[in-house]
């Protein structure tokens, strides 16, 4: 039987759950606390990776804003 989600859902939206699942798996499998690790990781990521993450974050912000206005 296939699982519906990678981790036990604990967020109201699918996108929020997927982001939380990464945090849960890093903590469980590698004993890494992503919220603590992220600022240091951001400093050593290549510029192209940081640009892609920033672009995705901006697109998500725009989509969320448009969704809020449409509601």
Secondary structure, DSSP 4 states (H G I P E B T S, - for coil): ---SSSS---SSSHHHHHHHHHHHHHHHHH---HHHHHHHHHHHS-HHHHHHHHHHHHHHHHHHHHHHHH-
